[in-house]
Amino acid sequence: MADASIEFKGSSFTLSVLHLNTSILADVRADLAKKIAQAPDFFYLVPVVVSIEKLDCAIDYQAIKTLIEEFKFTFVGFTGSVAKEQRQLIRELGFSFVNTAKVNTSAKAVITKESIAEKTTAIATKPESDLYTDKVHRGQIRSGQQIYAKGQNLVIIGSVSAGAEVIADGNIHVYGSLRGRAIAGAKGHHKAQIYCQNLEAELVSINGNYWLSESMEQHWGSPAFIQLTDSELTSSKLI
């Protein structure tokens, strides 16, 4: 008998959770526009789950989905600690509801009338006393690829192409050119660092604090390392 053409298996994926503190979509749209203008490529087609936990009024679910897709996010569904009846209504309307316990958040955006929090890469904070092992990748990481070192440092013996993304809960070492996006300290490790032999990154982030390429001019095209100093990213010459 031939093998089945499909197979369902359980797995886990990194999702961004957008926490709404207001149901006034004009305010949400304005804050999203400001945020995405800072790093449009970073947010492009990012899968998003929308948390409605803090909304205690009537919700236009379709309007929220439309707004999320207007900014080129990939809308996944809704989440939050809400009543069973509300979860059922969401599903009856044709939307997915992701149970809170199953959500794996790599980014958390809090929308208010006044501000929008920095995109972070975790909810949980990993104790600094934990020792990280190394995940080693040999070879170039091409555009569109993503490598994640969960609970580890990431060592890349090769280059990271523009459009590629490397993520680690610990440090990131690139023995080559870093031209894509590098996200270190993805679960709250604020002492994580990023090292590379040639800094030409689209974006670097440590513990939710990020720089776009224009912030890296001081050591652009040079061996460099990036770290958090007093809650601000700083770069230094590597050699």
KABEL-V786136 format. One record per pair of residues at least 24 apart in sequence whose C-alpha atoms are under 7 Angstrom apart, sorted by sequence separation. I is the first residue (numbers start at 0). J is the second residue. If there is no record, write none. Layout:
i: (I,I)
j: (J,J)
This chain:
i: (197,198,208,47,196,197,198,46,47,48,51,196,44,45,46,47,48,49,50,51,52,195,196,43,44,45,46,47,48,49,50,51,52,195,43,44,46,48,49,50,52,194,195,17,42,48,194,15,16,17,18,19,193,194,14,15,16,17,18,19,22,192,193,14,15,16,17,18,20,21,192,193,16,19,20,192,191,22,190,131,189,125,127,124,125,123,124,125,121,122,123,124,120,121,120,121,30,27,30,30,26,120,119,120,16,119,14,15,118,13,14,15,16,17,18,19,20,21,117,12,13,14,15,16,17,18,19,20,117,13,15,16,17,18,38)
j: (221,222,232,72,221,222,223,72,73,74,77,222,71,72,73,74,75,76,77,78,79,222,223,71,72,73,74,75,76,77,78,79,80,223,72,73,75,77,78,79,81,223,224,47,72,78,224,46,47,48,49,50,224,225,46,47,48,49,50,51,54,224,225,47,48,49,50,51,53,54,225,226,50,53,54,226,226,58,227,169,227,186,188,186,187,186,187,188,185,186,187,188,185,186,186,187,110,110,114,115,112,206,206,207,104,207,103,104,207,103,104,105,106,107,108,109,110,111,207,103,104,105,106,107,108,109,110,111,208,105,107,108,109,110,211)
